Amino acid sequence: MTSSAAETIVAIATAPGAGGIAVVRISGPEAHAIARGAFVRTGGVAAPEGRCFGSTTVEELRAMVGRTTYGLWLARPEVGRVPGGDACPSAVIDDVVLSVYAAPHSYTGEDVVEVSCHGSRYLQRRILEECEGAGARLARPGEFTERAFLHGRLDLTQAEAVGDLIAAESAAAHRLARTQLNGALRQEMSALRKVLIDFAALIELENDFGEEDVSFADRPQLLATLQAADRRIARLVDSFETGRAIREGVAVVLAGRPNAGKSTLLNALLAEDRAIVSPIAGTTRDTIDAVLDIDGVRFRISDTAGIREATDDIEALGVGRTMAAVAQSAVLVYVWDVVMTSPAEVAADLATLGREDLSVIGVANKMDLNPYAKLEHYTHTDLTRDTFVPMVAAEGMNLGLLRECLFAVGVGQHAATGDVILSNVRHRTALLAANAALARVAHGVETGLSGDLVALDLRQALHFIGEVTGEISVEDLLESIFSNFCIGK
């Protein structure tokens, strides 16, 4: 259920639990009146006269807009008198800071008051109780951002980017969320909508004069526009895997035969002794997980037990976990000993481990013992110049090349081009539907289909593009999106 702008809402905007400072956000038509009734001035920086804040008019409160006011104490429930001031509650609960915003110049587009108090759970609860007692209700998850969307402060892509910004765990994820929040995808969708709306208008005009056999739309030009739109949408859809990798991180598994150097390679990548390294085969019995940052992107790396016929139940369990880790990963780094493992064995292992949607990097390790090993020797594999990395992991040889290869394979080309990148599956789904509708439009234009039917498909394409930004939205869609936010946002 979408938010009612007639209600004033309140929630804790900072992370749950105790802390040095907590922020309580009040938004809605009664936000200023509620703040006026719940707080008193007691000689703080902004009010040395000790005047009762409860006697401050809403107009005076609005005059505080644009600056933060200090020394405002929440005081309940006994009635007393502030020394040298007016009669007002005297049971001091906490000294707080109020930040006052007037509609439409606030996050939500409504009157807003943000209360910064000391961060004990008790104080946070008391402030919420005061605000509820004055007529506010507790906000639902995401309701502040939902109101920002409903008041036109954000479009839907920007609103979703707020959630992504909060959840960002890497520099690249933060940059991607900021790009979306700044309206990059909105601008892309707006440009696309404008072109299609212009042509839709011409086709609709033709339909109005259908009996007079009048043609307003240039068919070849329309087809050229549709092809350009198709390329534009296809580029965005293709960027989704890059966006998801940046947003969620890239799952990478190190796999290979025992004593191939997987643990040595993990330690070299992390520049620390994370895994035990031993010349004894089968040292790694369980998966070892670590996080590696490459150019701001998180790579979640799992070092696994060597793949071979197990000699005991524990090793068999470790090999089983290796296969499970490979199945759940986006990138396989297959490591082999260029002395002990033949090209035919490498090809057999890759055929066993590979799957259609798994990217594979081959690490030919211990090249110092066999410097004559070359990619040409592994022609029965799908390894290429871009995915074949000769290494001496113990010495860090070609470590930088492996990092570059991991980034290129795991993140893709879109991260370096400056293109708008999709990271939300809802956007991808809507654009795929829009592209399907545009394909029907193109087919209709090429085959001389009735203008009414072509216009119908064009309207469908515009509908799906509008769904991305929220220009076309339905209540259950909004509820699905904003229910995934935290309550204070």
Solvent accessible surface area in square Angstrom, and as a share of the most:
residue,aa,sasa,rsa
1,M,152,0.68
2,T,35,0.20
3,S,15,0.10
4,S,49,0.31
5,A,57,0.45
6,A,87,0.67
7,E,69,0.31
8,T,7,0.04
9,I,0,0.00
10,V,0,0.00
11,A,2,0.01
12,I,45,0.23
13,A,33,0.26
14,T,53,0.31
15,A,80,0.62
16,P,134,0.84
17,G,23,0.22
18,A,69,0.54
19,G,45,0.43
20,G,63,0.61
21,I,105,0.54
22,A,3,0.02
23,V,31,0.18
24,V,0,0.00
25,R,21,0.08
26,I,0,0.00
27,S,0,0.00
28,G,0,0.00
29,P,73,0.46
30,E,91,0.41
31,A,0,0.00
32,H,3,0.01
33,A,39,0.30
34,I,5,0.03
35,A,0,0.00
36,R,75,0.28
37,G,40,0.38
38,A,3,0.03
39,F,1,0.00
40,V,4,0.03
41,R,30,0.11
42,T,37,0.21
43,G,42,0.40
44,G,17,0.17
45,V,129,0.74
46,A,39,0.31
47,A,0,0.00
48,P,111,0.70
49,E,90,0.40
50,G,5,0.05
51,R,74,0.27
52,C,6,0.04
53,F,0,0.00
54,G,27,0.26
55,S,47,0.30
56,T,1,0.00
57,T,56,0.33
58,V,46,0.27
59,E,125,0.56
60,E,69,0.31
61,L,0,0.00
62,R,102,0.37
63,A,78,0.60
64,M,3,0.01
65,V,54,0.31
66,G,77,0.74
67,R,129,0.47
68,T,50,0.29
69,T,1,0.01
70,Y,100,0.38
71,G,12,0.12
72,L,0,0.00
73,W,78,0.27
74,L,0,0.00
75,A,0,0.00
76,R,65,0.24
77,P,96,0.60
78,E,98,0.44
79,V,124,0.71
80,G,23,0.22
81,R,153,0.56
82,V,12,0.07
83,P,122,0.76
84,G,85,0.82
85,G,16,0.15
86,D,62,0.32
87,A,60,0.46
88,C,6,0.04
89,P,26,0.16
90,S,54,0.35
91,A,31,0.24
92,V,74,0.43
93,I,33,0.17
94,D,13,0.07
95,D,63,0.33
96,V,3,0.02
97,V,43,0.25
98,L,0,0.00
99,S,21,0.13
100,V,3,0.01
101,Y,79,0.30
102,A,15,0.12
103,A,48,0.37
104,P,78,0.49
105,H,134,0.60
106,S,7,0.04
107,Y,63,0.24
108,T,0,0.00
109,G,8,0.07
110,E,12,0.05
111,D,12,0.06
112,V,2,0.01
113,V,0,0.00
114,E,34,0.15
115,V,0,0.00
116,S,30,0.20
117,C,1,0.01
118,H,86,0.39
119,G,2,0.02
120,S,46,0.30
121,R,154,0.56
122,Y,106,0.40
123,L,20,0.10
124,Q,8,0.04
125,R,126,0.46
126,R,49,0.18
127,I,0,0.00
128,L,25,0.13
129,E,84,0.38
130,E,31,0.14
131,C,0,0.00
132,E,72,0.32
133,G,72,0.70
134,A,57,0.44
135,G,60,0.58
136,A,7,0.06
137,R,60,0.22
138,L,87,0.43
139,A,6,0.05
140,R,85,0.31
141,P,54,0.34
142,G,0,0.00
143,E,1,0.00
144,F,0,0.00
145,T,0,0.00
146,E,8,0.03
147,R,1,0.00
148,A,0,0.00
149,F,25,0.10
150,L,81,0.40
151,H,79,0.35
152,G,64,0.61
153,R,110,0.40
154,L,28,0.14
155,D,19,0.10
156,L,0,0.00
157,T,2,0.01
158,Q,14,0.06
159,A,0,0.00
160,E,14,0.06
161,A,1,0.01
162,V,9,0.05
163,G,21,0.20
164,D,22,0.12
165,L,50,0.25
166,I,100,0.51
167,A,72,0.55
168,A,30,0.23
169,E,124,0.56
170,S,16,0.10
171,A,53,0.41
172,A,5,0.04
173,A,7,0.06
174,H,89,0.40
175,R,130,0.48
176,L,19,0.09
177,A,3,0.02
178,R,92,0.34
179,T,56,0.32
180,Q,6,0.03
181,L,32,0.16
182,N,92,0.47
183,G,0,0.00
184,A,22,0.17
185,L,0,0.00
186,R,86,0.31
187,Q,106,0.47
188,E,22,0.10
189,M,0,0.00
190,S,52,0.34
191,A,37,0.29
192,L,3,0.01
193,R,38,0.14
194,K,131,0.56
195,V,56,0.32
196,L,0,0.00
197,I,75,0.38
198,D,70,0.36
199,F,26,0.11
200,A,10,0.08
201,A,58,0.45
202,L,61,0.31
203,I,1,0.00
204,E,60,0.27
205,L,68,0.34
206,E,19,0.08
207,N,44,0.23
208,D,113,0.59
209,F,79,0.33
210,G,49,0.47
211,E,181,0.81
212,E,116,0.52
213,D,135,0.70
214,V,54,0.31
215,S,88,0.57
216,F,82,0.34
217,A,4,0.03
218,D,80,0.41
219,R,81,0.29
220,P,98,0.62
221,Q,94,0.42
222,L,0,0.00
223,L,36,0.18
224,A,48,0.38
225,T,13,0.08
226,L,6,0.03
227,Q,98,0.44
228,A,46,0.35
229,A,4,0.03
230,D,63,0.32
231,R,152,0.56
232,R,76,0.28
233,I,0,0.00
234,A,36,0.28
235,R,75,0.27
236,L,0,0.00
237,V,21,0.12
238,D,94,0.49
239,S,0,0.00
240,F,10,0.04
241,E,97,0.44
242,T,5,0.03
243,G,0,0.00
244,R,99,0.36
245,A,11,0.09
246,I,12,0.06
247,R,101,0.37
248,E,105,0.47
249,G,9,0.09
250,V,4,0.02
251,A,22,0.17
252,V,2,0.01
253,V,0,0.00
254,L,1,0.00
255,A,0,0.00
256,G,0,0.00
257,R,73,0.27
258,P,28,0.17
259,N,66,0.34
260,A,2,0.02
261,G,14,0.14
262,K,13,0.05
263,S,15,0.10
264,T,28,0.16
265,L,0,0.00
266,L,0,0.00
267,N,17,0.09
268,A,24,0.18
269,L,1,0.01
270,L,29,0.14
271,A,94,0.73
272,E,95,0.43
273,D,137,0.71
274,R,105,0.38
275,A,7,0.05
276,I,132,0.67
277,V,84,0.48
278,S,31,0.20
279,P,119,0.75
280,I,131,0.67
281,A,42,0.33
282,G,13,0.13
283,T,52,0.30
284,T,20,0.12
285,R,92,0.34
286,D,64,0.33
287,T,40,0.23
288,I,40,0.20
289,D,86,0.44
290,A,14,0.11
291,V,73,0.42
292,L,10,0.05
293,D,80,0.41
294,I,11,0.05
295,D,103,0.53
296,G,8,0.08
297,V,1,0.01
298,R,65,0.24
299,F,0,0.00
300,R,97,0.35
301,I,1,0.00
302,S,21,0.14
303,D,0,0.00
304,T,0,0.00
305,A,2,0.01
306,G,7,0.07
307,I,33,0.17
308,R,91,0.33
309,E,156,0.70
310,A,40,0.31
311,T,107,0.62
312,D,61,0.32
313,D,125,0.65
314,I,116,0.59
315,E,4,0.02
316,A,50,0.39
317,L,106,0.52
318,G,2,0.02
319,V,24,0.14
320,G,41,0.40
321,R,109,0.40
322,T,0,0.00
323,M,70,0.31
324,A,48,0.37
325,A,17,0.13
326,V,4,0.03
327,A,67,0.52
328,Q,146,0.65
329,S,9,0.06
330,A,48,0.37
331,V,2,0.01
332,L,0,0.00
333,V,1,0.00
334,Y,0,0.00
335,V,0,0.00
336,W,0,0.00
337,D,11,0.06
338,V,9,0.05
339,V,76,0.43
340,M,149,0.66
341,T,10,0.06
342,S,48,0.31
343,P,53,0.33
344,A,74,0.57
345,E,61,0.27
346,V,0,0.00
347,A,20,0.15
348,A,57,0.44
349,D,16,0.08
350,L,21,0.10
351,A,84,0.65
352,T,98,0.57
353,L,9,0.05
354,G,33,0.32
355,R,88,0.32
356,E,183,0.82
357,D,106,0.55
358,L,14,0.07
359,S,41,0.26
360,V,37,0.21
361,I,0,0.00
362,G,0,0.00
363,V,0,0.00
364,A,0,0.00
365,N,4,0.02
366,K,52,0.22
367,M,19,0.08
368,D,80,0.42
369,L,118,0.59
370,N,43,0.22
371,P,85,0.53
372,Y,166,0.63
373,A,8,0.06
374,K,117,0.49
375,L,22,0.11
376,E,89,0.40
377,H,94,0.42
378,Y,9,0.03
379,T,100,0.58
380,H,160,0.72
381,T,19,0.11
382,D,140,0.72
383,L,17,0.08
384,T,70,0.41
385,R,170,0.62
386,D,117,0.61
387,T,24,0.14
388,F,19,0.08
389,V,2,0.01
390,P,31,0.20
391,M,0,0.00
392,V,8,0.04
393,A,3,0.02
394,A,87,0.67
395,E,133,0.60
396,G,28,0.27
397,M,78,0.35
398,N,51,0.26
399,L,35,0.17
400,G,42,0.40
401,L,80,0.40
402,L,1,0.00
403,R,71,0.26
404,E,119,0.53
405,C,8,0.05
406,L,0,0.00
407,F,37,0.15
408,A,63,0.49
409,V,41,0.24
410,G,13,0.13
411,V,4,0.02
412,G,24,0.23
413,Q,135,0.60
414,H,20,0.09
415,A,35,0.27
416,A,90,0.70
417,T,78,0.45
418,G,73,0.70
419,D,50,0.26
420,V,22,0.13
421,I,15,0.08
422,L,0,0.00
423,S,6,0.04
424,N,20,0.10
425,V,96,0.55
426,R,41,0.15
427,H,4,0.02
428,R,80,0.29
429,T,83,0.48
430,A,6,0.05
431,L,0,0.00
432,L,76,0.38
433,A,30,0.23
434,A,0,0.00
435,N,28,0.14
436,A,49,0.38
437,A,0,0.00
438,L,4,0.02
439,A,62,0.48
440,R,108,0.40
441,V,0,0.00
442,A,24,0.18
443,H,115,0.51
444,G,0,0.00
445,V,14,0.08
446,E,114,0.51
447,T,84,0.49
448,G,67,0.64
449,L,74,0.37
450,S,58,0.37
451,G,18,0.18
452,D,89,0.46
453,L,87,0.43
454,V,3,0.02
455,A,1,0.01
456,L,85,0.42
457,D,19,0.10
458,L,0,0.00
459,R,114,0.42
460,Q,74,0.33
461,A,0,0.00
462,L,20,0.10
463,H,72,0.32
464,F,55,0.23
465,I,0,0.00
466,G,0,0.00
467,E,44,0.20
468,V,0,0.00
469,T,3,0.02
470,G,11,0.10
471,E,95,0.42
472,I,62,0.31
473,S,43,0.28
474,V,88,0.50
475,E,92,0.41
476,D,102,0.53
477,L,34,0.17
478,L,8,0.04
479,E,90,0.40
480,S,65,0.42
481,I,16,0.08
482,F,3,0.01
483,S,63,0.41
484,N,128,0.66
485,F,24,0.10
486,C,73,0.44
487,I,96,0.49
488,G,6,0.06
489,K,45,0.19
